Amino acid sequence: GAVVSQHPSWVICKSGTSVKIECRSLDFQATTMFWYRQFPKQSLMLMATSNEGSKATYEQGVEKDKFLINHASLTLSTLTVTSAHPEDSSFYICSARRGRETQYFGPGTRLLVL
Amino acid sequence: DAKTTQPNSMESNEEEPVHLPCNHSTISGTDYIHWYRQLPSQGPEYVIHGLTSNVNNRMASLAIAEDRKSSTLILHRATLRDAAVYYCILRETGANNLFFGTGTRLTVIP
């Protein structure tokens, strides 16, 4: 299957700082990328969908000014958690898809905000 | 998105076949049935998908009921590395994203 990478794999930061997570599709051009969040013992929750060169579409209840998504190229999307707080601590997972094909997921980034 | 229903958990002995059921009684004609699995502390991994006919790949087989209201993911010989949460998801043709339910947590007993 296709390979999607994320960086960093884990990050610890102080409350109030911003954190950027990168998602790359390594062997295909992703027309659409997705960001999910997963809290312990829970399922994945879709945060937003982005198409290359367009503004992201956020799911209800997800603050677009807090979770900044940039999809500047067909192989890279970034999620910036601005002014992170302890309640933002979670497992963030990106996903990428080319056209209507299968959706592939990255390994996830664990964020801990102290 | 049409809803799927899966058992919360299942157990299997190592090296035995595993049949993971999924009910999707409100499936529409254009919904594909996708299966993903998530190992601990990892992102979901694509397993298999199908529309009407049964499907086989190197990881698993997907058996789809004739009325498409249910499907079964079949792991032919469970290994310890197959212990994961398995998600059955419906996605309409051309729809943009996948919505995850609670899945089935598979425990493989050595």
Interface residues (C-beta under 8 A of the other chain):
Chain A: G1 V4 Q6 T32 F34 Y36 S43 L44 M45 L46 T49 F91 I93 C94 S95 R100 T102 Q103 Y104 F105 G106 P107 G108 R110
Chain B: H34 Y36 Q38 S41 Q42 G43 P44 E45 Y46 H49 Y87 T93 G94 N96 N97 L98 F99 F100 G101 T102 G103
